Amino acid sequence: MSPDENSLKSDILDGKMYAVLAYLSIFCIVPLIIKKNNVFVLAHGRQGLVLFVAEVATLVVSIVFPWVFRPLLFILFGFSFWGMVMAIRGQYVELPIVSRIAGKITI
């Protein structure tokens, strides 16, 4: 096992809880602040932040147009759940569209 693999495994073990927390609404900010040097947590945290902003925006717009945007809200919640499951498994998943936006975020 190479030194990079060891450090990645320790990042995953050390950051699983924070990676899961990244997908829980406003709590996505906590991992980004506390574990900003952990690559695993940072990847999940960025996606969680994008999902949180999208969920809030969709919720606000769905007040006016509920028949159009409520289904999108459920899709975003599904992405959050998918991200949490993958974080618990110690894996990273590139969520469609979300990962492209998250990749542009610098912290």
KEDONU-17869 format. One record per atom (N, C-alpha, C): y, x negated, z; atom name; residue number from 1; residue in one letter. Coordinates in Angstrom, 1 decimal, decimal comma. Layout:
% KEDONU-17869
<r <Y X Z> CA NUM A>
...
//
This chain:
% KEDONU-17869
<r <-1,2 -0,8 0,0> N 1 M>
<r <0,0 0,0 0,0> CA 1 M>
<r <1,2 -0,9 0,0> C 1 M>
<r <2,2 -0,6 -0,9> N 2 S>
<r <3,4 -1,4 -1,0> CA 2 S>
<r <4,4 -1,1 0,1> C 2 S>
<r <5,3 -1,9 0,4> N 3 P>
<r <6,4 -1,6 1,4> CA 3 P>
<r <7,2 -0,4 1,1> C 3 P>
<r <7,4 -0,1 -0,2> N 4 D>
<r <8,1 1,1 -0,5> CA 4 D>
<r <7,4 2,4 -0,1> C 4 D>
<r <6,1 2,3 -0,3> N 5 E>
<r <5,2 3,5 0,0> CA 5 E>
<r <5,2 3,7 1,5> C 5 E>
<r <5,2 2,6 2,3> N 6 N>
<r <5,2 2,7 3,7> CA 6 N>
<r <6,5 3,3 4,2> C 6 N>
<r <7,6 2,9 3,6> N 7 S>
<r <8,9 3,4 4,1> CA 7 S>
<r <9,1 4,9 3,6> C 7 S>
<r <8,5 5,2 2,5> N 8 L>
<r <8,6 6,6 2,0> CA 8 L>
<r <7,8 7,5 2,9> C 8 L>
<r <6,6 7,0 3,3> N 9 K>
<r <5,8 7,8 4,2> CA 9 K>
<r <6,4 8,0 5,6> C 9 K>
<r <7,1 6,9 6,1> N 10 S>
<r <7,7 7,1 7,4> CA 10 S>
<r <9,0 8,0 7,2> C 10 S>
<r <9,7 8,0 6,1> N 11 D>
<r <10,8 8,9 5,9> CA 11 D>
<r <10,3 10,3 5,9> C 11 D>
<r <9,1 10,6 5,2> N 12 I>
<r <8,6 11,9 5,2> CA 12 I>
<r <8,2 12,4 6,6> C 12 I>
<r <7,4 11,6 7,3> N 13 L>
<r <7,0 11,9 8,7> CA 13 L>
<r <8,2 12,2 9,6> C 13 L>
<r <9,2 11,3 9,5> N 14 D>
<r <10,4 11,4 10,3> CA 14 D>
<r <11,3 12,6 10,0> C 14 D>
<r <11,2 13,0 8,7> N 15 G>
<r <12,2 14,0 8,3> CA 15 G>
<r <11,7 15,4 7,9> C 15 G>
<r <10,4 15,6 8,1> N 16 K>
<r <9,8 16,9 7,7> CA 16 K>
<r <10,6 18,1 8,4> C 16 K>
<r <10,8 18,0 9,7> N 17 M>
<r <11,5 19,1 10,4> CA 17 M>
<r <12,9 19,3 9,8> C 17 M>
<r <13,6 18,2 9,5> N 18 Y>
<r <15,0 18,3 9,0> CA 18 Y>
<r <14,9 18,8 7,5> C 18 Y>
<r <13,9 18,5 6,8> N 19 A>
<r <13,8 19,0 5,4> CA 19 A>
<r <13,6 20,5 5,4> C 19 A>
<r <12,8 21,0 6,3> N 20 V>
<r <12,6 22,4 6,4> CA 20 V>
<r <13,9 23,1 6,8> C 20 V>
<r <14,6 22,5 7,7> N 21 L>
<r <15,8 23,1 8,2> CA 21 L>
<r <16,9 23,1 7,1> C 21 L>
<r <16,8 22,3 6,1> N 22 A>
<r <17,7 22,3 5,0> CA 22 A>
<r <17,7 23,6 4,2> C 22 A>
<r <16,6 24,3 4,3> N 23 Y>
<r <16,5 25,6 3,5> CA 23 Y>
<r <16,9 26,8 4,3> C 23 Y>
<r <17,3 26,6 5,5> N 24 L>
<r <17,6 27,7 6,4> CA 24 L>
<r <19,1 28,0 6,5> C 24 L>
<r <19,7 28,6 5,5> N 25 S>
<r <21,0 29,1 5,4> CA 25 S>
<r <22,0 28,0 5,8> C 25 S>
<r <23,0 28,2 6,7> N 26 I>
<r <24,0 27,3 7,0> CA 26 I>
<r <23,5 26,0 7,7> C 26 I>
<r <22,3 26,1 8,2> N 27 F>
<r <21,7 24,9 8,8> CA 27 F>
<r <21,4 23,8 7,9> C 27 F>
<r <21,6 24,0 6,6> N 28 C>
<r <21,4 22,9 5,6> CA 28 C>
<r <22,4 21,8 5,8> C 28 C>
<r <23,5 22,0 6,5> N 29 I>
<r <24,4 20,9 6,8> CA 29 I>
<r <23,9 19,9 7,8> C 29 I>
<r <23,1 20,4 8,7> N 30 V>
<r <22,6 19,6 9,8> CA 30 V>
<r <21,8 18,4 9,3> C 30 V>
<r <20,8 18,6 8,5> N 31 P>
<r <20,1 17,4 8,0> CA 31 P>
<r <20,9 16,5 7,1> C 31 P>
<r <21,9 17,0 6,4> N 32 L>
<r <22,8 16,1 5,6> CA 32 L>
<r <23,6 15,2 6,4> C 32 L>
<r <23,9 15,7 7,6> N 33 I>
<r <24,8 14,8 8,5> CA 33 I>
<r <23,9 13,9 9,4> C 33 I>
<r <22,8 14,4 10,0> N 34 I>
<r <22,0 13,7 10,9> CA 34 I>
<r <21,1 12,6 10,2> C 34 I>
<r <20,5 13,0 9,1> N 35 K>
<r <19,5 12,2 8,4> CA 35 K>
<r <20,0 11,8 7,0> C 35 K>
<r <21,2 11,4 6,9> N 36 K>
<r <21,7 11,1 5,5> CA 36 K>
<r <21,2 9,8 4,9> C 36 K>
<r <20,5 9,0 5,7> N 37 N>
<r <19,8 7,8 5,2> CA 37 N>
<r <18,4 8,0 4,9> C 37 N>
<r <17,8 9,2 5,1> N 38 N>
<r <16,5 9,5 4,8> CA 38 N>
<r <16,4 10,1 3,4> C 38 N>
<r <15,8 9,4 2,5> N 39 V>
<r <15,7 9,9 1,1> CA 39 V>
<r <15,1 11,3 0,9> C 39 V>
<r <14,0 11,5 1,7> N 40 F>
<r <13,2 12,7 1,6> CA 40 F>
<r <14,1 13,9 2,1> C 40 F>
<r <14,7 13,7 3,2> N 41 V>
<r <15,6 14,8 3,8> CA 41 V>
<r <16,8 15,0 2,9> C 41 V>
<r <17,4 13,9 2,4> N 42 L>
<r <18,6 14,1 1,5> CA 42 L>
<r <18,3 14,9 0,3> C 42 L>
<r <17,1 14,7 -0,3> N 43 A>
<r <16,8 15,4 -1,5> CA 43 A>
<r <16,6 16,9 -1,2> C 43 A>
<r <15,9 17,2 -0,1> N 44 H>
<r <15,8 18,6 0,3> CA 44 H>
<r <17,1 19,2 0,7> C 44 H>
<r <17,9 18,4 1,4> N 45 G>
<r <19,2 18,9 1,9> CA 45 G>
<r <20,2 19,3 0,8> C 45 G>
<r <20,2 18,5 -0,3> N 46 R>
<r <21,0 18,8 -1,4> CA 46 R>
<r <20,6 20,1 -2,0> C 46 R>
<r <19,3 20,3 -2,2> N 47 Q>
<r <18,9 21,5 -2,8> CA 47 Q>
<r <19,2 22,7 -1,9> C 47 Q>
<r <19,0 22,5 -0,6> N 48 G>
<r <19,3 23,5 0,4> CA 48 G>
<r <20,7 23,9 0,4> C 48 G>
<r <21,6 22,9 0,2> N 49 L>
<r <23,1 23,2 0,1> CA 49 L>
<r <23,4 24,0 -1,1> C 49 L>
<r <22,8 23,7 -2,2> N 50 V>
<r <23,1 24,4 -3,5> CA 50 V>
<r <22,6 25,9 -3,3> C 50 V>
<r <21,4 26,0 -2,7> N 51 L>
<r <20,8 27,4 -2,5> CA 51 L>
<r <21,7 28,2 -1,6> C 51 L>
<r <22,2 27,6 -0,5> N 52 F>
<r <23,1 28,3 0,4> CA 52 F>
<r <24,3 28,8 -0,2> C 52 F>
<r <25,0 27,9 -1,0> N 53 V>
<r <26,2 28,3 -1,7> CA 53 V>
<r <25,9 29,4 -2,7> C 53 V>
<r <24,8 29,3 -3,4> N 54 A>
<r <24,4 30,3 -4,4> CA 54 A>
<r <24,1 31,7 -3,7> C 54 A>
<r <23,4 31,6 -2,5> N 55 E>
<r <23,1 32,8 -1,8> CA 55 E>
<r <24,3 33,5 -1,3> C 55 E>
<r <25,3 32,8 -0,8> N 56 V>
<r <26,5 33,4 -0,3> CA 56 V>
<r <27,3 34,0 -1,4> C 56 V>
<r <27,5 33,3 -2,5> N 57 A>
<r <28,2 33,8 -3,7> CA 57 A>
<r <27,5 35,0 -4,2> C 57 A>
<r <26,2 35,0 -4,3> N 58 T>
<r <25,5 36,2 -4,8> CA 58 T>
<r <25,6 37,4 -3,9> C 58 T>
<r <25,5 37,1 -2,6> N 59 L>
<r <25,7 38,2 -1,6> CA 59 L>
<r <27,1 38,8 -1,7> C 59 L>
<r <28,1 38,0 -1,8> N 60 V>
<r <29,5 38,6 -2,0> CA 60 V>
<r <29,6 39,4 -3,2> C 60 V>
<r <29,1 38,9 -4,4> N 61 V>
<r <29,2 39,6 -5,6> CA 61 V>
<r <28,3 40,9 -5,6> C 61 V>
<r <27,2 40,8 -4,9> N 62 S>
<r <26,3 42,0 -4,9> CA 62 S>
<r <26,8 43,1 -4,1> C 62 S>
<r <27,9 42,9 -3,4> N 63 I>
<r <28,5 44,0 -2,7> CA 63 I>
<r <29,2 45,0 -3,7> C 63 I>
<r <29,7 44,4 -4,8> N 64 V>
<r <30,4 45,2 -5,8> CA 64 V>
<r <29,3 45,6 -6,8> C 64 V>
<r <28,4 44,8 -7,2> N 65 F>
<r <27,4 45,1 -8,3> CA 65 F>
<r <26,0 44,9 -7,7> C 65 F>
<r <25,6 45,8 -6,8> N 66 P>
<r <24,3 45,5 -6,1> CA 66 P>
<r <23,1 45,6 -7,1> C 66 P>
<r <23,1 46,5 -8,1> N 67 W>
<r <22,0 46,6 -9,0> CA 67 W>
<r <21,7 45,4 -9,9> C 67 W>
<r <22,7 44,6 -10,0> N 68 V>
<r <22,6 43,4 -10,9> CA 68 V>
<r <22,2 42,2 -10,1> C 68 V>
<r <22,9 42,0 -8,9> N 69 F>
<r <22,8 40,7 -8,2> CA 69 F>
<r <21,8 40,7 -7,0> C 69 F>
<r <21,4 41,8 -6,6> N 70 R>
<r <20,4 41,8 -5,5> CA 70 R>
<r <19,1 41,2 -5,9> C 70 R>
<r <18,6 41,4 -7,1> N 71 P>
<r <17,3 40,7 -7,5> CA 71 P>
<r <17,5 39,2 -7,5> C 71 P>
<r <18,7 38,8 -8,0> N 72 L>
<r <18,9 37,3 -7,9> CA 72 L>
<r <18,9 36,8 -6,5> C 72 L>
<r <19,4 37,5 -5,6> N 73 L>
<r <19,4 37,1 -4,2> CA 73 L>
<r <17,9 36,9 -3,7> C 73 L>
<r <17,0 37,8 -4,1> N 74 F>
<r <15,6 37,7 -3,7> CA 74 F>
<r <15,0 36,5 -4,4> C 74 F>
<r <15,4 36,2 -5,6> N 75 I>
<r <14,9 35,0 -6,3> CA 75 I>
<r <15,4 33,7 -5,5> C 75 I>
<r <16,6 33,7 -5,1> N 76 L>
<r <17,1 32,5 -4,4> CA 76 L>
<r <16,4 32,4 -3,0> C 76 L>
<r <16,1 33,5 -2,3> N 77 F>
<r <15,4 33,4 -1,1> CA 77 F>
<r <13,9 32,9 -1,4> C 77 F>
<r <13,4 33,3 -2,5> N 78 G>
<r <12,1 32,8 -2,9> CA 78 G>
<r <12,1 31,3 -3,1> C 78 G>
<r <13,1 30,8 -3,7> N 79 F>
<r <13,3 29,3 -3,9> CA 79 F>
<r <13,4 28,6 -2,6> C 79 F>
<r <14,1 29,2 -1,6> N 80 S>
<r <14,3 28,6 -0,3> CA 80 S>
<r <12,9 28,5 0,4> C 80 S>
<r <12,1 29,6 0,3> N 81 F>
<r <10,8 29,6 0,9> CA 81 F>
<r <9,9 28,6 0,2> C 81 F>
<r <10,0 28,5 -1,1> N 82 W>
<r <9,2 27,5 -1,8> CA 82 W>
<r <9,6 26,1 -1,4> C 82 W>
<r <10,8 25,8 -1,2> N 83 G>
<r <11,3 24,5 -0,7> CA 83 G>
<r <10,8 24,2 0,7> C 83 G>
<r <10,8 25,2 1,5> N 84 M>
<r <10,3 25,0 2,9> CA 84 M>
<r <8,8 24,7 2,9> C 84 M>
<r <8,1 25,4 2,1> N 85 V>
<r <6,6 25,1 2,1> CA 85 V>
<r <6,3 23,7 1,6> C 85 V>
<r <7,1 23,3 0,6> N 86 M>
<r <6,9 21,9 0,0> CA 86 M>
<r <7,3 20,9 1,0> C 86 M>
<r <8,4 21,1 1,8> N 87 A>
<r <8,8 20,2 2,8> CA 87 A>
<r <7,8 20,1 3,9> C 87 A>
<r <7,2 21,2 4,3> N 88 I>
<r <6,1 21,2 5,3> CA 88 I>
<r <5,0 20,3 4,9> C 88 I>
<r <4,6 20,4 3,6> N 89 R>
<r <3,5 19,7 3,0> CA 89 R>
<r <3,9 18,2 2,8> C 89 R>
<r <5,1 17,9 3,0> N 90 G>
<r <5,6 16,5 2,8> CA 90 G>
<r <5,8 16,1 1,3> C 90 G>
<r <6,1 17,1 0,5> N 91 Q>
<r <6,3 16,9 -0,9> CA 91 Q>
<r <7,7 17,3 -1,3> C 91 Q>
<r <8,2 16,8 -2,4> N 92 Y>
<r <9,5 17,3 -3,0> CA 92 Y>
<r <9,2 18,0 -4,3> C 92 Y>
<r <9,9 19,1 -4,4> N 93 V>
<r <9,8 19,9 -5,6> CA 93 V>
<r <11,2 20,1 -6,2> C 93 V>
<r <11,3 19,9 -7,5> N 94 E>
<r <12,5 20,1 -8,2> CA 94 E>
<r <12,6 21,6 -8,6> C 94 E>
<r <13,4 22,3 -7,8> N 95 L>
<r <13,6 23,7 -8,1> CA 95 L>
<r <14,3 23,9 -9,4> C 95 L>
<r <13,9 24,9 -10,3> N 96 P>
<r <14,6 25,1 -11,5> CA 96 P>
<r <16,1 25,3 -11,3> C 96 P>
<r <16,9 24,7 -12,1> N 97 I>
<r <18,4 24,8 -12,2> CA 97 I>
<r <19,0 24,2 -10,9> C 97 I>
<r <18,4 24,5 -9,8> N 98 V>
<r <19,0 24,0 -8,5> CA 98 V>
<r <18,9 22,5 -8,4> C 98 V>
<r <17,8 21,9 -8,8> N 99 S>
<r <17,7 20,5 -8,7> CA 99 S>
<r <18,7 19,7 -9,6> C 99 S>
<r <19,0 20,3 -10,8> N 100 R>
<r <20,0 19,6 -11,6> CA 100 R>
<r <21,4 19,6 -11,0> C 100 R>
<r <21,8 20,7 -10,4> N 101 I>
<r <23,1 20,8 -9,7> CA 101 I>
<r <23,1 19,9 -8,4> C 101 I>
<r <21,9 19,9 -7,7> N 102 A>
<r <21,8 19,1 -6,5> CA 102 A>
<r <21,9 17,6 -6,8> C 102 A>
<r <21,4 17,2 -7,9> N 103 G>
<r <21,4 15,8 -8,3> CA 103 G>
<r <22,8 15,3 -8,5> C 103 G>
<r <23,8 16,2 -8,7> N 104 K>
<r <25,2 15,8 -9,0> CA 104 K>
<r <26,0 15,6 -7,7> C 104 K>
<r <25,4 16,1 -6,5> N 105 I>
<r <26,1 16,0 -5,3> CA 105 I>
<r <26,0 14,6 -4,7> C 105 I>
<r <27,1 14,0 -4,3> N 106 T>
<r <27,1 12,7 -3,6> CA 106 T>
<r <27,5 12,9 -2,2> C 106 T>
<r <26,7 12,2 -1,3> N 107 I>
<r <27,0 12,4 0,1> CA 107 I>
<r <27,2 11,0 0,7> C 107 I>
//
